[in-house]
Amino acid sequence: MPDDIPKLPRQRGKKNQPKDTAWKQQKLPALRPHYSITSAIPVTLITGLATLAMGIALFFGHQGSLEQEVLYTNCTLPNGTQIVRVLRSEMGNETFQCSYNIILDQDYTGDIKFYYGLNKFYQNNRLYFNSRNDQQLRGKINEIDGCDPLQYVEMNGTKVPIAPCGFVANSMFNDTFQLFYMNGTTNGTTRVPWTTRGVLGETEMKRKFRNPVRATNQTLCDVFQSSFKDFCIRFFYNYSALQGTIQPPSWRYPICQLGVNSTDPDVDYPVDMYDGDKSFIIASENWVGPRNLFLPVIYLVVGTFLLLVTILFILMWLKQRLSRNSVFEVVMNLKDNRFLLTALHRFFNSQEYSEKHLHLTNCCKQVNIYMLKEVFVVHVVTTLTYNT
């Protein structure tokens, strides 16, 4: 019977112990990189040149983007009164209109876009940004969760949902603009046509903003009759652009593009309560987009800094090379080799060499040739000087 028992191989040692290889024991040089000046110089040089080239390209690209801004905060009415001096309680539902003559010093070619700008208007407040319902923006009018306290209004004992709801919709920009071309010869004016198509991307419009489902022979005005705000208005693109909130207090949003030069803005949006400013911007854009020198300046500053660091590394590398070569020249220019041999013999038999060699091999697992040469040469020079 004992002979019928199979003999199983006995497992010696630890069963799951990995092999003692550099790969499995994570002892490869790449796991413990030793950075040096010679390895850092190419990285900083290439990165600095690439960043600087990108900054120069963006800078000259933005220089080709033309822009003119018309500040109409202190709009003057036909009777000579500034709009900021008119109390909001006195305005009621009245609309004030101002006129500005715009003289363009350069030819604006290509795609011309128009923006409205607001200053000191902070949108990065968490409560302000979250006060909206994304489902409602996709066409579900009755979805009002998250818009408190601007969710609904009570009319005749019935809660009527606000569409669109929330603080963002409540602060929708509602100034309107009309642009006229003034003929200097005949002094006649021609209204400049523009369109809101292309203000927002097609992907953004399809994913974030959709119209409610309509029945046959039903318009959007009929659909929004069940809500408090009649959203069948001309400010739809203004509101859609306003949903993309921006953190800085000074910002601009596109309103339309050309299909200059006088503009007649209808002043309805109040900015006097927070001491802000309103502006109308005409922009001619190229491949870099709207005129903004922030990104080119950042690229130029970073690229210049990296090049200065590269120059500093090169100077440090040259200093090391020159100092090392000068020490070797002192040793090699010795006239009497007897002193050199004596110094070598004392150095290799000294306790100082044994301790340093032991420290390099046991702690660092490798001998730093340059360090050992420097220690050796300095020891030789001091020994020769002492014997002399």
SVG drawing of the C-alpha trace seen along z (x, -y; Angstrom):
<svg xmlns="http://www.w3.org/2000/svg" viewBox="-58 -117 119 119">
<polyline fill="none" stroke="black" stroke-width="0.4" points="0.0,0.0 2.7,-2.6 4.1,-2.0 0.8,-3.1 0.9,-6.6 2.1,-9.1 5.1,-11.1 4.4,-14.8 7.3,-17.2 8.1,-19.1 8.0,-22.9 11.0,-24.4 11.3,-28.1 8.5,-30.7 5.9,-29.6 5.0,-33.0 8.4,-34.6 9.3,-36.3 12.5,-35.7 15.5,-37.7 15.8,-39.7 16.1,-43.4 12.7,-43.6 10.7,-41.7 12.5,-43.2 12.2,-46.7 15.8,-47.4 16.0,-48.9 17.8,-52.2 14.6,-53.8 12.9,-53.2 15.5,-55.4 16.5,-57.9 19.6,-60.1 19.0,-63.5 22.0,-65.5 22.7,-68.7 23.5,-67.0 20.2,-65.2 18.2,-68.3 19.7,-70.7 18.0,-69.0 14.6,-68.9 14.5,-72.5 16.0,-73.7 13.5,-71.8 10.5,-72.6 11.5,-76.3 11.9,-76.7 8.6,-74.9 6.7,-77.0 8.4,-80.2 7.5,-79.4 3.9,-78.7 3.7,-82.0 5.1,-84.0 2.6,-82.4 -0.3,-83.1 0.8,-86.6 1.0,-87.5 -2.2,-85.6 -4.0,-87.7 -2.5,-90.9 -4.4,-90.1 -7.7,-89.9 -9.4,-93.3 -11.7,-94.5 -13.5,-97.7 -15.4,-98.2 -18.2,-100.7 -18.9,-101.4 -22.6,-102.5 -23.1,-102.3 -23.6,-106.1 -25.9,-106.2 -27.4,-109.7 -31.0,-110.0 -32.3,-112.4 -33.2,-115.0 -29.6,-115.0 -30.2,-112.8 -27.8,-109.9 -29.5,-106.6 -27.8,-105.9 -29.5,-108.8 -33.0,-107.4 -34.3,-105.4 -35.4,-101.9 -38.7,-102.6 -39.4,-105.4 -38.7,-103.2 -41.6,-100.7 -41.9,-98.8 -40.4,-101.7 -37.4,-101.0 -34.7,-103.6 -32.7,-103.8 -29.3,-105.4 -27.3,-106.0 -23.5,-105.8 -21.5,-106.6 -18.7,-104.0 -15.7,-104.8 -13.6,-101.8 -10.0,-102.7 -9.2,-99.4 -11.1,-97.2 -12.9,-94.3 -12.8,-91.3 -13.9,-87.7 -16.3,-86.6 -17.5,-89.6 -18.9,-88.8 -20.6,-91.0 -20.4,-90.6 -22.0,-92.2 -19.7,-92.6 -20.4,-93.0 -17.9,-94.1 -18.0,-93.3 -20.6,-90.7 -19.5,-87.6 -20.9,-84.3 -18.7,-81.9 -21.0,-81.8 -22.1,-78.2 -25.7,-79.0 -26.0,-81.2 -24.4,-78.6 -26.5,-75.7 -29.8,-77.6 -31.2,-76.0 -32.6,-72.7 -30.8,-71.1 -33.8,-68.8 -35.9,-71.9 -33.4,-73.3 -33.7,-70.1 -37.4,-70.7 -39.2,-69.5 -40.9,-72.7 -42.3,-71.3 -38.9,-70.2 -38.1,-72.9 -36.1,-71.1 -33.0,-73.0 -34.3,-76.4 -35.6,-77.4 -36.7,-80.1 -37.4,-80.9 -39.2,-77.7 -42.8,-78.7 -45.3,-81.5 -48.8,-81.3 -51.5,-82.5 -55.1,-82.2 -54.2,-79.6 -52.3,-77.5 -48.5,-77.0 -47.3,-77.9 -43.7,-76.7 -41.2,-79.3 -39.6,-78.5 -36.7,-79.0 -36.3,-78.9 -33.4,-79.8 -31.1,-82.8 -29.2,-82.4 -32.4,-82.8 -33.6,-85.6 -30.4,-87.6 -30.7,-87.1 -29.2,-89.9 -32.0,-91.7 -30.4,-94.7 -31.0,-94.7 -28.9,-96.3 -29.5,-97.6 -26.6,-98.3 -26.8,-100.8 -24.3,-101.6 -23.9,-105.3 -23.1,-106.5 -20.8,-109.4 -21.8,-110.7 -25.6,-110.6 -25.8,-110.7 -28.2,-107.8 -28.4,-104.8 -28.8,-101.2 -29.6,-98.6 -26.9,-95.9 -28.3,-92.4 -26.9,-89.9 -27.9,-86.4 -27.7,-84.5 -26.8,-81.3 -23.4,-80.0 -23.3,-81.8 -23.4,-78.4 -22.0,-75.2 -24.2,-72.6 -23.1,-70.0 -23.8,-72.3 -27.3,-73.2 -28.2,-69.5 -27.0,-68.3 -27.9,-71.1 -30.8,-73.0 -33.8,-71.6 -37.3,-72.8 -40.3,-71.2 -42.3,-68.6 -45.0,-70.3 -48.3,-68.9 -49.4,-69.3 -50.1,-72.9 -48.7,-74.1 -46.0,-76.8 -43.5,-77.3 -45.5,-80.2 -48.4,-77.9 -46.2,-75.4 -44.9,-78.0 -48.3,-79.4 -48.6,-77.0 -45.5,-78.5 -45.1,-81.9 -42.4,-83.2 -43.4,-83.3 -40.2,-81.9 -41.3,-82.7 -38.9,-85.6 -35.9,-86.8 -33.5,-86.4 -33.2,-82.6 -29.6,-82.6 -28.6,-85.2 -30.0,-83.0 -28.3,-79.9 -25.0,-81.6 -25.5,-82.9 -25.8,-79.3 -22.1,-78.8 -21.1,-80.8 -17.6,-82.2 -15.5,-82.8 -13.8,-86.2 -15.9,-89.3 -15.2,-90.8 -16.6,-88.7 -18.3,-88.8 -20.8,-86.7 -21.6,-86.5 -24.9,-87.8 -24.8,-87.6 -22.5,-87.8 -22.5,-89.9 -24.2,-88.6 -20.2,-99.9 -21.4,-102.5 -23.9,-103.2 -25.6,-101.2 -28.8,-101.9 -28.9,-99.8 -32.1,-99.5 -31.1,-99.9 -33.0,-97.6 -30.4,-95.7 -29.5,-97.3 -25.9,-97.5 -26.1,-100.5 -27.0,-98.3 -23.5,-96.7 -21.6,-99.6 -20.9,-97.6 -20.3,-98.5 -21.9,-97.4 -20.2,-97.4 -20.9,-96.4 -17.9,-94.8 -17.3,-94.4 -14.6,-91.7 -13.0,-90.3 -11.6,-86.9 -9.1,-84.6 -7.7,-81.1 -6.8,-82.0 -10.4,-83.0 -11.3,-86.1 -8.6,-88.6 -7.1,-87.7 -3.4,-88.1 -3.5,-86.2 -2.5,-82.8 0.3,-84.2 1.8,-86.1 1.8,-83.0 3.5,-81.0 6.1,-83.7 6.9,-84.0 7.2,-80.3 9.3,-79.8 11.7,-82.6 12.0,-81.3 12.9,-77.8 15.6,-79.2 17.1,-81.2 17.1,-78.0 18.9,-76.3 21.5,-79.0 22.1,-78.6 22.5,-74.8 25.0,-75.3 27.0,-77.7 27.0,-75.3 28.1,-72.4 31.0,-74.5 32.1,-75.5 32.2,-71.8 34.1,-70.8 36.7,-73.6 37.2,-73.0 37.7,-69.3 40.1,-69.8 42.2,-72.3 42.7,-69.8 43.8,-67.1 46.2,-69.4 47.9,-70.1 48.5,-66.4 49.7,-65.7 52.1,-68.6 54.1,-67.3 57.8,-67.1 58.8,-64.3 56.8,-61.0 58.3,-59.8 56.0,-62.0 53.0,-60.9 53.7,-57.2 54.2,-57.8 50.9,-59.6 49.1,-56.9 50.5,-54.2 49.4,-56.2 46.0,-56.9 45.1,-53.3 46.4,-52.0 44.8,-54.7 41.8,-54.2 40.1,-57.2 40.0,-55.4 38.7,-52.2 35.8,-54.0 34.8,-56.0 35.0,-53.0 32.9,-50.9 30.3,-53.7 29.9,-54.0 29.6,-50.3 27.3,-49.4 25.0,-52.4 24.7,-53.5 25.3,-50.0 27.5,-51.6 30.7,-53.5 30.4,-57.1 33.5,-57.4 33.5,-61.2 33.2,-61.4 35.9,-58.9 38.2,-60.7 37.6,-64.0 38.4,-62.4 41.5,-60.8 42.9,-63.9 42.2,-66.2 43.9,-63.7 46.9,-63.4 47.3,-67.2 47.1,-67.7 49.5,-64.8 52.0,-66.2 51.8,-69.6 52.3,-68.3 55.3,-66.2 56.8,-69.1"/>
</svg>
